[in-house]
Amino acid sequence: MRSHRILPYLLILAAGIIWGSTFSLALIATSGGAHPLAITTWQVLLSAIMFIVMCLIMRVQVFDFRNLDKYFVISAFGIVAPDILYYSAAPHLSAGILSVTVSTVPLFTYGIIWVMGFERLVIKRVFGIVLGMVGILLLVIPDQGLSSEDANLWILWVVLCAVLYAAENVYISEGVSDDINILELLSGSTIVSTIFLIPATAWMGVGEPVSWVLTAPGQAVTATASLSVIAYSLFFHTIKTAGPVFASQCAYIVTIAGVLWGIAIFSEEHTIWVWTSVMVMMTGIALVSPSQSNGGLSNTV
């Protein structure tokens, strides 16, 4: 069905635009000087509450101890570690540069699934991913947009986030069965993350009081949590229906949206190289088609 083939593109477009805004929100969230662990704790706690409410409304199981191992993996690779790394790097980089680094996710995702033998090497996909990486170079090299002397170190931290996200993508596609409800998976993972983060934050003495949520940084975290809940739901559904490689192309949309959000919110200035990189990255997305194998479009409902 034609609608089935269009749906994955609409999902990554929506998720990418939503996620793109969170990089600008991260700059606002860190502007008050709160510790990255404290910011992560509040974001994850709020996300967990939202997922639990969604599960209750839709009559989906909130938590299943039989899936505890899956919750732990997603919590570590997709929530706790990446969030802490991003909030640590955010004060040192621009929103545009933060979003650009996410476009390395498809490269790592395809590398992992190819090395592990989950998918065969497809030249068209490789070329599409290469174009996406060329787009990053066109954006980063001519216009660094860096805001601290040790920015290169912080960029490496954010690239590490991309590696973690790529590992999460592959795990969701290959290690999580189709009969597990996406909402339950997200609810359970955020609950596990919260159970870990709250004691860790208290032990380190870096927590923020409830009143902090009402401040500008706190409101930015609340907005990030709300938007991430929506984006994660769309993205996870795409992984299960169109495969991890196609879903990872959402990173290109995130990059484009992140740059545009940075311009709109912080008046970040970029050159013609930015728009050239956008065109190149869009071409890369067009060359990556949804997987027709297990977890591909044939399973779209």
N, C-alpha and C positions, 0 to 999 in steps of 0.2 A: 504494500500500500504506500502511496506517495506520502501520505501524512506521517506514516511510520518513519520514513526516511528523513523527513524534515524535522521531526521532533527533537532528535539529538542536537541539531544545530541550534534550535531555539533554546534548549536547556542550557547549553554552554554559553550562549550569548547572554541570557538572563543572569546566570551565575557569575559570569565574568564581569559584567557591569556592576553588579552588587558588590562583589569582592574587591573590585578596583577602588571603590570608595573607602574601603577599610584602611588603606595605607595612609590616606590623608587623616582619617580618624585616629590612626596610631600616633601621628605627630601631635595631635591635640591631646590624646590620652597621656602622653609622656611629658607634656609641657609643664605639668605641675610638680615634676620631680619625684613622683611615686616610683617605688622599686618595680622593676619588670615582673618579678614574681607576684607582687601584690596586684598589679594590673591583670596579669594572667589569671590569677585566682578569681577575681571579681568577674572577669569575662566568662570564664568557664562555669562558675556558679550560676550566673544569670542564664547562660545557654542551657545548662542542665535543667533549670526550672522551666524554661520555655519548652524544651523537648518533652519533659514529663507532662506538662499541660497538654501539648499536642497529642501525646500518646493516649491520655485519658479521654480527650475529646473524640479521638478517632477509634477508641476502644482497642488500642494496641498494647501489648504487654510492655511494661516499662523496663523491666530488668529480668534476665534469665541467667541463673548461675551456670547453666550448661554452656553459655557463651562467654564466660568470664575471661577465658584466654584471648578471645577476639577483642573484647573490650580493652584489655591491657595493651594489646599491640597497637590498636588505633589510638588509644590514649597517649601512648609514648611517642609514636611516630607522626601522628597527625594533629595532636592537640597541645600537649604540655611542652615538649621540647621546641617545636617550631614557634609557638607563641612567645616563650621566654626569649628565644633568640631574636625574634622580630622586634619585640619591645625593647630589647637591649640595644639593637642597632638603630631603631627609629630616630632617636635624638641626633644621630650623627649623619644621617642621609636624608635626601629629599624624598618626597612621596613618589616622584617619577622614577628615581633610581631603585627604590624599594620594590616598586611594581615590575620594573624591568627584569629583575633577577628571577622572578617567578617563571619567566619564559624558558628557563633552563630545565624545568620539570619534564617536558616531553622528551628531551634528550636523555635524561637519566631513566625515565620510565621505559623508553624503548630499549635502552641499553640493558636494563635489568631483565626484561621479559625475553629479549633475544639471547642473552647469555644463559638464562635458565631454561631456554628451549620452549617457552610457552607459545611463541609465534615465530614464523619463518621470516627471513629477511625480505622486505618488500622495498624495492628501489624507490618507488614513488613516495612512500612514507618517509624514507630516509632523506630524500631530496626536500620534502616539505619541512622536515625538522631542521635540516641544514639551513634552509631559507629563513626559518624562524631565528636561528642563531645569528645569521648574517644581519637580520633586523636588529638584534640586540647590539651588535658591534656598531652598526650605523647610528644607533641612539647613544651609546655610552662613550665611544671613542671621541667623536667630534665635540660632544657637549657633556662633560663629566657631571656637572650639576652636583658636585660633592660639597659637603658643608663642614668637614672636619679634616684635620691633618692625617689622622689614621683611618680615613674612610675606606681604604682598600681592605683593611683588616675586617671592618664591619661588613663589607660586601661579601667577604668569604664566609662570614657567619650566616648571612642571608642565603648564599648559595648552598650552604649546608642544609638550610631549611628545605630547599628544593629537592635535595637528595632524600630527605626524610619523607617529603610529600610523595615523591616518586615511589619509594618503598611501600608507602601506605596504599597508593593506587594499585600496585601489583598485588598486594596482599588482599585487598578488598575483592579484586577480580578473581584471583586464583585460590584464595584461602578461605573465602566466606561463601557459603552455599546460598543458592538463590531463594531458599525457603525462609531465610532470616529477613524479617521486616526491616527496612532501612531505618525507620523511626526508632525501633527498638535498639538497633545497633548504635545509633547516634545517642540515644538517651542513656543506654548502658555505659557507653564510652565516656560521656561527659560526667556521669555520676562517679565512675571510677577515678577520673581526673580530679574531680572536686574532693573526693575522699583523700587523695594524695596531697593535693595542693594546700588545703586549709591547715593541716598540721605542720607542713613544711614552712608555710608563711609565718605561722605563729612561733615555731621553733627559732626561726631566723630573726624574729622581731621586726619584720618589715611590712606588716599588714596595714591596711587602711580601714578606718571606721565606716559604718554604714552611711554617715553623713557625707562621706567623700563622694558617694554615688551622685549626689545632688550638685556637685561642682562641675565645671566645664569638662575637665578630664574624665570625671566619672560618667557624665552624660555621653561622652564620646565612646566610652567602653560599653555602656548600655546599648548604644546604637550599633556598635560593632557586633555585640552578642546577638542582637535581633537580626541584623543583616546576615551574619554568618550562619545562623540557624536556617534561614531561607536558602542561602547559597549552598550550604552543605547538603541539604535535602535534594536540591536539583542536581548537584554534582555527583553524589553517590548513586542516584538513580541512573545517571548517564553512564557511569562506570559499569553497572550491572547490565545495561541494555545495549551499549555500543562499544564496550571494551575499554581498557585502561589507556591505550595509546590515543584513541580518539578523544576520550574524556580529558586527557592531559592537555589537549590543545586549547582548553579553556584558559590555560595560562597566557596564551597570546591575547585573548580578549581582556584578561585581567590587566595585562601590561598596557594595552591601548587605553582602557578605561582609567587605569591608575594615573597615567600621564595627564589625561584630560581632566580628571578630578583634581589633580595637583594644581593645574593651571587655573581651574575655576575657583578653588578654595583659597589657595595661597599665592595666586598670580605667578606661579613658577614659569620662567621664561625658557623656551627651547627654540632651536633653529629649524631650518628646512630639513635637517637630518632626521629630526623626530618624525616628520610626516612621511619621509622616504622609508624609514624603518617600519612605520605602520603599514604602508602598502606592501612591503616585502613580507611582513609577518602574516598579513591577510592572505597573500598568495600561498604561504606555507600551510595555512589552515585548509585552504581549498584542495590541496594535494593529499590531505590525510582523510581518507574515507572511513566510515564506521566499519568495525570488524564484522564479517559475516560468519565467523566461527563461533565457538561457544562463548556466550556472553555478548554476541553481536546483535545486529538489528533483527535477526530472526527471532530473538526473544523479546522484542519490543512489544509492550502491551498497551 
